[in-house]
Amino acid sequence: MTGTEVILTGGPRERGRQHGQLLGEVIRAFLRDDWARINRMRHRALADEQILGLARAHRAVVERVVPELHEELLGLAEGADIDPDEAAVLQYRREITEFENRLPLDGECSTLTYPMPDWGMLTGQTIDLAGDMVALGRVFRIRPTEGAVSEILMYGFAGLLGYMGMNDCGLAVNINFVQSEGWKTGISPYLAVRAVLACSDLETALGRLRALPLASSRCLTLTYGGESRIVEMTPEACSIEARKRVAHTNHYLIPERRADERMHFLFMNSSRGRQSCLEALLADDLPRTPQSLLDAFRDHSLWPVGLCAHAEGNLRRSDTVATVVMAPEKGQFWARPGHACEGIARLYQIEIQPHRQ
């Protein structure tokens, strides 16, 4: 089932219910695996009620701030035959895993965005995660029945309502981990991505992001209509910078956010090394097509934590679980599940609404 397209249609509750019904067996098995592997990754296990209590507190914020996503979460729980708080655990694995237990990881996602003749903006990233997540990966095609956006293509995971992707207005969103202090009860960055993908243009999306009380720190790269923005966030602050070409790994680049940096020095070495690899591509050997950008992410020069990372069976180490490249102005979405150096990328297409560009 890895990489299989999952089509969800209708209103929020119905989309969530379909998600849960289609992937319920996988979702329940994942939850039974030491709480979606949270306790296998932590140094100190949390009790069941601690995990559910943390998820419940976050879910209350989702219900208040993004009620449409809370409805989808409730539908997910109904369809998968799990408790709503268990469904919330799946949205907050990172926050719960790192609750009073920050993990010095050795790699994370790498993103590259730039304009290219005949393609418009090309934007791509590796999806690097700890916890042996490759088998849970899916391409979701989401077709809301109301709102400005009528279709979303998203790479995500069974039971998770958001991750990264693009919509039929030509808006694309990439996500990179960055680490700050001040993590709190709030909106998961993955749910923030879904909120952004419901927006029809760049300014609306940026306004939505500024208004969300985030639970943890991330960087999003937004691409729309030949423009791109990097949005570096802590739970308390949001900095936005326009760039025609973006290379981003896992440390803060915008000057006003650098004081918030709390990355472990070993992780920082990996992040800076991958940043240098991406910047060299921007300077000297720019991939010219979606396929050549996919191939660029095969790089092993920093083995085992290069652009293509290999955890080699270590659950706590980041592993490249997928590579995605998007040409949002063309409506093209390429996804290669598993390591960037292996497998075949599949093309998914979405019809861009001409009046929305």
C-alpha positions, 0 to 999 in steps of 0.5 A: 500500500506504500505510496497508494493514492487515497481519495477523500471527498465531501465535507470535513466529517465525511472526509475524515470518516473515509480516511479512517475507514480506508486506512483503519487497520493500518492506523489501529496497528500503528497506535498499538505499536507503543503509541504510534512508536512514541514510547519506542523513540522516547528515552522515558516512556509516558503512561497511557493517560499522560499521552492521552491527556497531552493529546486531549489538551491539543485537541481542545485548541484545534476545536476552538481555532480550526473547527473544520479540521476538528470535524475531520479529526472526529470523522477519522476517529469514527471511521477508524474505530478509535477514540478522538484523543487517539486520533489526536495522538497521531497529529501530535506525535512529534510534540508528545515524543519530545515532551520533556524529552528533546531528542538530538536527531541527526537529520531531517527534511531538505527543501529546494525551490527555484524558477525554471523556464517552461516549468514555472516554480519547481519545489521539492523536498525529502521527507526525513523522519524517525520512527520507521514511517515509510510504510505509512506513507500515502498520496492523498487527493482531497476534494472538499465540497465547499471553500475556495479550494476544490482539490488538494494533493498531499503526501502524508501518512495514515492517520495524519491529516496534514503534511505537505502538498499543493492545491488546485489554486497553484499554492504549494507548501513544503515543511522543514523542522527547526527547533526553538524553545517554548513548545506549548499546547497549540496547533500542530504544524502538520495541521497548519499545513492543511489550513494553508492548503485550504487557502486560494492565494499566497497572502491569504495563506500567510495571514492564516499562518500568522493567526495560528497558535502553533504548538511547536517550531517549523519552517514552511516554504510557500510557492504561488504564482512565480513567488516563494516565501520562507516562513520560519516559526516558533510557537510565539513568532513568525518571520517571513522572507521572500526569496526567488530561490530557496535552499532550506534544511533544519536551522533558522536562516532569517536573521531575526529568528537566529537567536531562537535556534536550539538545535543540538550541535550534532544535528546542526552539523548535518543541517549545515552540511545539507544546506551547503549541498543545496546551495551548491545546486542553486549556484552551479548545477541547477536541476532543470526538470522535476525528474532531475530535481528528484535525482538531485536528492539522491545525494549521499555525500554526507552518508548516512545523513545526506540529502538521502538519509539512511537510518539503517534500522535505528528507530531514533535516526531520521530516514528518507521515507519519501521525496516529493517534487511539485510544479504547482503552476503546471499542476504536477506532483511527483512522489517517490516513496522510500529512499531518494536513491531507490524506487520510481517516482509517480506523477500525480496531476491536478487541474489548476483553475486558470482564474486562480493564478 
